[in-house]
Each structure stands twice: as structure tokens, then as C-alpha cells.
Amino acid sequence: MAGIEVLLVLVVWVLGATVLLVRWIRPVTNHGDVAGLAHGPSVRFREGRKIVLVAATAAVCTALLVVLATGLPVLAVTAGAGSCWLPFTLVRHRDQRLARDLHGAWPDAIDVLAAGVRAGLSLPEAVADLGIHGPEPLRPAFNAFAAHLRTDSNFATALDRLKDDLADPVADRVIESLRIARDVGGMDLGRLLRTLSMALRDEGRLRAEVTSRQSWTVNAARLAVVAPWLTLALLALRPSSLAAYGTPTGGLVLAGAGVTCWVAYRMMLRIGRLPVEARALR
């Protein structure tokens, strides 16, 4: 099989694995909770097993394709290791994007909630109304809240269920504020919601600025890690150029390069990682 055909097959495999990941593996928050599900270690373990299974399948299939096409076991192991690492990266980026969308939706959700209270809705009715008129990323959780409220009619229990479904520190703060407003009562609910919305907007604006500045450094480091392997992929278009990697010395070079890139990438992620807000109000 020609080198270009090998690359095409690998591209098709990676795309298929990506679709499988998006449809099969549930989003997990930064705090280890599975978003939007019933909760517990068994659910988290099941989702963890799914990504391990997908990664292992991608690694084995990619390695087999490469060894059949090139006859170089060392190159096959290298390609398999890259395919094994890719699903974890895709899932992590998807979960981070979901978390950013949820954080960014809260100020608008609070504005909708305040508008409902001003229109004369009770607090439980205004919260349930977010399942219809709230921001799109939050609607499924608030629809589940409304269904639970209709079944149980217990606002405090429905709020606890909503906290577990969202599994997010910002959601914890908002929900506890609503709980206090419900228990204490008074005429300051509108002011509380406006203050909370302004605080979350300021926090989101600051975090977006920091993330934007950080992304330049992180993306440059990622490009530095990926560039050597793109060069190796281009060399695969000429089988004669890969002959050197079939020797023990060539195998050591590939192994050393792989370990170095992995260690450097992990160090880059650790150094450039932004602090994650803990769920202090579980």
C-alpha cells in the first residue's frame, strides 16, 4: 500500500474515532462529575472505561495499518501511541469548551430569572421558566428541575438535584443564593440577582482575558510538539526515507523523541494551567 493511501486511511480512522467520542462519551466536569447525569463513582468509572476502550481501539487499529503499510514495527508503535493520546485530548477540549459555555451562560440566566420575578412569578416558577427562556446550554438542567418540581413539589430538593446535574462551582453559588433568598424572604431578591449577575460578568470578562493571553503561549507550545511528527508523516510519503527508522538506532531515536515530546507537553499543560475553582458549596 502506498504511503499516501496509508495517510488517507489514518485520516478516515481518526475522523471516525472523533465521531464515536462525541456521541458515546458523556461530558465530565473539571471536578470529576459527569455533567447532566445521575451521579456517583459508578457513572464516572463507566465513562472512564469508554474513553480507555476508544483510545485502545484507535491505537491498535492505527498500529496495524502502519505496520502493514510500512513493515516498520517501531513506526507502528509510534503512530499507535499518537492515536491513543488523541482521544483523551479531544475529550478534554470538549469538556473544557462545555464548561466555558456553562459559565458564560449564567449572567444571562440570572437576568432572565430577575425578569421573571419582576413579572410576578414566584421564585420556583421563575427558576423552572429557565428551561424554556433561559440560555441554551442550561435549558436541559432546568427542564429536569421543572420536572422534578412538578413531581415532588419540594423546592429545596429540586435545587439539590439541580446542583448535582450541573456539577459546577458557579451553579453552586447561584443555587445557594436562591436557596437563601427563598428561606429568608424579603424584598431584596431583585437587588441580589442584579449584584450576582454583575459579579459573574466581571469574573467571566477577567477570565476570558487571561485565557486569551495564555492561549498564545499554549498553542505555540503545541505546535512545537506536533511539528516533528508532521515532518515524519510527510516522510512516510517516500518509503525510502523511512528505512533509517527500521534500525535499532532509528527506533531509539523515535522512542526518545516520543518520550521527550510527551514529557514536554505535560509540563507545558501543568505550567500553563489556570486554577480551577473548587466546589466549596456541594
C-alpha positions as CSV (number, residue, x, y, z in Angstrom):
1,M,0.0,0.0,0.0
2,A,1.4,3.4,-0.9
3,G,2.3,6.0,1.7
4,I,-0.4,8.4,0.6
5,E,-3.0,5.7,0.9
6,V,-1.8,4.9,4.4
7,L,-2.3,8.6,5.4
8,L,-5.8,8.7,3.9
9,V,-6.8,5.5,5.8
10,L,-5.4,7.0,9.1
11,V,-7.3,10.3,8.5
12,V,-10.6,8.4,8.0
13,W,-9.9,6.4,11.1
14,V,-9.2,9.5,13.2
15,L,-12.4,11.1,12.0
16,G,-14.5,8.0,12.7
17,A,-13.0,7.8,16.2
18,T,-13.8,11.5,16.8
19,V,-17.4,11.0,15.9
20,L,-17.6,8.0,18.2
21,L,-16.1,10.0,21.1
22,V,-18.6,12.9,20.7
23,R,-21.6,10.6,20.6
24,W,-20.6,8.0,23.1
25,I,-18.6,9.5,25.9
26,R,-20.5,11.8,28.2
27,P,-19.0,15.2,29.2
28,V,-17.2,15.3,32.5
29,T,-16.6,18.4,34.5
30,N,-13.2,19.6,35.9
31,H,-14.3,18.2,39.3
32,G,-14.8,14.6,38.1
33,D,-18.6,14.8,37.9
34,V,-20.5,13.6,34.9
35,A,-22.5,16.6,33.7
36,G,-26.2,16.1,33.4
37,L,-26.4,12.6,34.8
38,A,-27.3,10.8,37.9
39,H,-24.1,10.8,39.8
40,G,-21.7,8.6,41.6
41,P,-18.5,6.7,41.2
42,S,-20.0,4.0,39.1
43,V,-21.1,6.5,36.4
44,R,-17.7,8.2,36.4
45,F,-16.0,4.8,36.2
46,R,-18.2,3.8,33.3
47,E,-17.4,7.0,31.3
48,G,-13.7,6.5,32.1
49,R,-13.8,2.9,30.7
50,K,-15.4,4.2,27.5
51,I,-12.6,6.6,26.7
52,V,-9.9,3.9,27.5
53,L,-11.7,1.5,25.2
54,V,-11.8,4.0,22.4
55,A,-8.2,5.0,22.9
56,A,-7.0,1.4,22.9
57,T,-9.0,0.6,19.8
58,A,-7.6,3.6,18.0
59,A,-4.1,2.7,19.0
60,V,-4.3,-1.0,17.9
61,C,-6.0,-0.3,14.6
62,T,-3.6,2.5,13.7
63,A,-0.6,0.5,14.6
64,L,-1.8,-2.5,12.5
65,L,-2.4,-0.2,9.5
66,V,1.0,1.4,9.7
67,V,2.9,-1.9,10.2
68,L,1.1,-3.5,7.2
69,A,1.8,-0.5,5.0
70,T,5.4,0.2,6.0
71,G,6.7,-3.0,7.7
72,L,8.3,-0.9,10.4
73,P,7.1,-2.0,13.9
74,V,8.8,1.0,15.6
75,L,6.9,3.4,13.4
76,A,3.7,1.5,14.0
77,V,4.1,1.7,17.8
78,T,4.8,5.5,17.4
79,A,1.6,6.0,15.4
80,G,-0.4,3.9,17.7
81,A,0.8,5.9,20.7
82,G,-0.2,9.1,19.0
83,S,-3.7,7.7,18.2
84,C,-4.1,6.6,21.8
85,W,-3.3,10.1,23.1
86,L,-5.6,11.9,20.6
87,P,-9.0,10.8,22.1
88,F,-8.0,12.0,25.6
89,T,-7.1,15.3,24.2
90,L,-10.3,15.7,22.2
91,V,-12.5,14.8,25.1
92,R,-10.6,17.2,27.4
93,H,-11.0,20.1,25.0
94,R,-14.7,19.3,24.5
95,D,-15.3,19.2,28.3
96,Q,-13.4,22.5,28.7
97,R,-15.5,24.1,26.0
98,L,-18.7,22.9,27.6
99,A,-17.5,24.3,31.0
100,R,-16.8,27.7,29.3
101,D,-20.2,27.7,27.7
102,L,-21.9,27.0,31.0
103,H,-20.0,29.7,32.9
104,G,-20.8,32.2,30.2
105,A,-24.5,31.4,30.2
106,W,-25.1,32.2,33.9
107,P,-25.2,36.0,33.8
108,D,-27.9,35.8,31.1
109,A,-29.8,33.1,33.0
110,I,-29.8,35.4,36.1
111,D,-31.1,38.3,34.0
112,V,-34.0,36.1,32.8
113,L,-34.7,34.9,36.3
114,A,-34.8,38.5,37.6
115,A,-37.1,39.5,34.8
116,G,-39.5,36.6,35.7
117,V,-39.5,37.7,39.4
118,R,-40.3,41.3,38.3
119,A,-43.1,40.0,36.2
120,G,-44.8,38.5,39.2
121,L,-43.6,34.8,39.1
122,S,-42.8,33.1,42.3
123,L,-39.2,32.0,42.7
124,P,-39.7,28.3,41.9
125,E,-41.8,29.3,38.8
126,A,-39.1,31.7,37.7
127,V,-36.4,29.1,38.1
128,A,-38.4,26.5,36.2
129,D,-39.1,29.0,33.4
130,L,-35.3,29.0,32.6
131,G,-35.9,25.6,30.9
132,I,-37.9,27.5,28.3
133,H,-36.5,31.0,28.1
134,G,-33.0,30.5,29.6
135,P,-29.7,30.2,27.7
136,E,-29.5,27.1,25.6
137,P,-26.6,25.4,27.4
138,L,-28.6,25.5,30.7
139,R,-32.0,24.5,29.4
140,P,-31.7,20.7,29.8
141,A,-30.8,21.0,33.5
142,F,-33.6,23.5,34.2
143,N,-36.1,21.3,32.4
144,A,-35.1,18.4,34.6
145,F,-35.5,20.8,37.6
146,A,-39.1,21.7,36.5
147,A,-40.0,18.0,36.0
148,H,-38.7,17.2,39.5
149,L,-40.5,20.1,41.0
150,R,-43.8,19.0,39.4
151,T,-43.3,15.5,40.8
152,D,-42.1,16.3,44.3
153,S,-43.2,20.0,44.9
154,N,-40.2,20.4,47.1
155,F,-38.1,23.4,46.1
156,A,-35.1,22.6,48.3
157,T,-34.9,19.0,47.0
158,A,-35.2,20.2,43.4
159,L,-32.4,22.7,44.0
160,D,-30.2,19.9,45.4
161,R,-30.9,17.8,42.3
162,L,-30.1,20.8,40.0
163,K,-26.7,21.3,41.8
164,D,-25.9,17.6,41.1
165,D,-26.9,17.8,37.5
166,L,-24.9,20.9,36.8
167,A,-21.8,20.0,38.9
168,D,-20.3,23.4,38.6
169,P,-19.0,25.9,41.2
170,V,-20.8,28.9,39.6
171,A,-24.0,26.9,39.7
172,D,-23.4,26.1,43.3
173,R,-23.1,29.8,44.2
174,V,-26.2,30.8,42.2
175,I,-28.3,27.9,43.7
176,E,-27.3,28.6,47.2
177,S,-28.1,32.3,46.7
178,L,-31.6,31.3,45.5
179,R,-32.0,28.9,48.5
180,I,-31.1,31.7,51.0
181,A,-33.5,34.1,49.2
182,R,-36.3,31.5,49.4
183,D,-35.7,30.7,53.1
184,V,-35.1,34.3,54.3
185,G,-37.5,36.1,52.1
186,G,-37.7,39.9,51.8
187,M,-37.8,42.4,49.1
188,D,-34.1,42.4,48.1
189,L,-34.2,39.4,45.7
190,G,-34.0,41.7,42.6
191,R,-31.0,43.5,44.0
192,L,-29.4,40.2,44.9
193,L,-29.8,38.9,41.4
194,R,-28.5,42.1,39.8
195,T,-25.4,42.0,42.0
196,L,-24.8,38.4,41.3
197,S,-25.1,38.9,37.5
198,M,-22.7,41.8,37.5
199,A,-20.2,39.9,39.6
200,L,-20.3,36.9,37.3
201,R,-19.9,39.1,34.2
202,D,-16.9,40.8,35.7
203,E,-15.4,37.4,36.6
204,G,-16.1,36.0,33.2
205,R,-14.6,39.0,31.4
206,L,-11.4,38.7,33.5
207,R,-11.1,35.0,33.0
208,A,-11.6,35.4,29.2
209,E,-8.8,38.0,29.0
210,V,-6.4,35.7,30.9
211,T,-7.3,32.7,28.8
212,S,-6.8,34.7,25.6
213,R,-3.4,35.8,26.6
214,Q,-2.5,32.3,27.8
215,S,-3.7,30.6,24.6
216,W,-0.9,32.2,22.5
217,T,1.8,30.5,24.6
218,V,-0.1,27.2,24.8
219,N,-0.8,27.0,21.1
220,A,2.8,27.8,20.3
221,A,4.0,25.0,22.6
222,R,1.5,22.6,21.0
223,L,2.8,23.5,17.5
224,A,6.3,22.9,18.7
225,V,5.3,19.4,19.9
226,V,3.3,18.5,16.8
227,A,5.8,19.8,14.1
228,P,8.3,16.9,14.3
229,W,5.6,14.3,13.9
230,L,4.1,16.2,10.9
231,T,7.5,16.0,9.3
232,L,7.7,12.3,10.0
233,A,4.2,11.9,8.4
234,L,5.5,13.7,5.3
235,L,8.5,11.4,5.2
236,A,6.0,8.5,5.1
237,L,5.1,9.6,1.5
238,R,8.6,8.3,0.5
239,P,9.1,4.8,1.9
240,S,12.9,5.0,1.2
241,S,13.1,7.9,3.7
242,L,11.7,5.6,6.4
243,A,14.3,2.9,6.1
244,A,16.6,4.5,8.7
245,Y,13.9,4.1,11.3
246,G,13.9,0.3,10.8
247,T,17.3,0.0,12.5
248,P,17.7,-0.2,16.3
249,T,19.3,3.2,16.3
250,G,16.3,4.7,14.4
251,G,14.0,3.0,16.8
252,L,15.8,4.6,19.8
253,V,15.6,8.0,18.1
254,L,11.8,7.7,17.7
255,A,11.3,6.4,21.2
256,G,13.4,9.2,22.7
257,A,11.6,11.8,20.6
258,G,8.2,10.4,21.7
259,V,9.1,10.4,25.4
260,T,10.6,13.9,25.1
261,C,7.5,15.3,23.4
262,W,5.2,13.7,25.9
263,V,7.1,15.0,28.9
264,A,7.4,18.5,27.4
265,Y,3.7,18.6,26.6
266,R,2.7,17.5,30.1
267,M,5.0,20.1,31.6
268,M,3.5,22.8,29.3
269,L,0.0,21.9,30.4
270,R,0.9,21.9,34.1
271,I,2.8,25.3,33.8
272,G,0.1,27.0,31.7
273,R,-2.9,25.5,33.5
274,L,-5.3,28.1,35.0
275,P,-6.5,27.5,38.6
276,V,-9.9,25.7,38.7
277,E,-12.5,26.9,41.2
278,A,-13.3,24.3,43.7
279,R,-16.8,23.3,44.5
280,A,-17.0,24.6,48.1
281,L,-20.8,24.5,48.2
282,R,-21.5,20.9,47.2
